[in-house]
Amino acid sequence: MSNDPWAEGGYGFETLAIHAGQDPDPTTGAVVVPIYQTSTYVQSEVGEHKGYEYSRSGNPTRTALETCLAALEGGRTGLAFASGLAAEDCLLRTVTGPGGHVVIPDDAYGGTYRLFAKVLERWGVAHTPVALSDRDAVRAAMRPETSLIWCETPTNPLLGIADIAGLAAIAHEGGARLVVDNTFASPYLQQPLALGADVVVHSTTKYLGGHSDVVGGALVTGDVALGEELAYHQNAMGGVPGAFDSWLVMRGAKTLGVRMDRHCANAARVVDLLLGHSGVAQVLYPGLPDHPGHEVAAKQMSGFGGMVSFRLAGGEAAALAVCKATRVFTLGESLGGVESLIEHPGRMTHASVAGSQLEVPSDLVRLSVGIETADDLLADLDRALAVTP
Ligand SMILES: *Cc1c(COP(=O)(O)O)cnc(C)c1O
């Protein structure tokens, strides 16, 4: 699918983000890929067309995005979806089935866990949650019928780190595939396919879109045969994004590199502030030398990202108070946008895993550090922490 000359041309990441799949429109010369807001396409005679028949099967705006995403992850096939979970569902129903088994992180994204526990379980796909940083535990969880290891790194919301190359080796030894949800790092900071992963999943809602104005998902693989199977299922299951949503993600992706640099720099400043505050019991950030995954993160990521979690000395009451007291940090779910967000995972994003093995501490607060002026972010947090009980 990806025979895009940009991807073969030895260009750097930012050049691919701006140009891959996005040559000027051949009909009009438009520099920006148009939003092809159409469901169907003319045929000059039965079966004769320009490559597009119906927009569930293919749409030129979506094709441009898919080509760009494949280039950014260094894959052969990119596929865009209406949401991250639609991408996950398509992948899982392509590579697993009744009687199958998957190994998942013990702090998986809540919605991913719900998909495994409440939907796929009923279809006969079993799952085992494991701490992916513990390779022996992962090996022990593998079964003959295990078709994949599902990896998130950094994880959400505890920012644990898993060794992608190590997990790829374990998966492949067991005849399984390694899937990496690369939403938190983005392809700018981490390239799982180059480290041995078979498929990369994204919620493009987050850093790739980057402006909190669109919900979307993606799959990228370097395996052409698997790519064809996934594309078949994408069309057969139908969870595709519309042209405008595809365009928004593509537009966001153009600035991913410069945004991620600023997300990382601002996050480092925020971490420094939190470390020095008596109301903060623990700061979870892979950039910290005492983070258990720091060495692996330093090896497989080119920056530590914009997500920071921390635990309050004053327990849940303090965590809820901080969430209520910030002003520049907006209280809300989601992440990866230009604006800073704050949330309480236990009662918000991770409420669906309460009571399970994936339950998160109630004194935990998660920040998605945006790209506002760093001093404003620090002042805002400092003021909010001052009011904690
Ligand atoms: C948001 C998110 C998802 C789900 O994506 P949607 O676009 O909300 O469907 C999956 N994985 C991670 C890590 C996420 O943050």
The ligand as an ORCA input file, in Angstrom:
! r2SCAN-3c Opt
* xyz 0 1
  C      -7.496      7.295     24.219
  C      -6.711      6.044     24.152
  C      -7.202      4.916     23.479
  C      -8.582      4.864     22.862
  O      -8.709      5.736     21.808
  P     -10.090      6.479     21.410
  O      -9.683      7.362     20.292
  O     -10.580      7.200     22.617
  O     -11.046      5.397     21.002
  C      -6.382      3.804     23.419
  N      -5.164      3.779     23.997
  C      -4.679      4.836     24.665
  C      -3.329      4.757     25.291
  C      -5.410      6.004     24.767
  O      -4.937      7.044     25.456
*
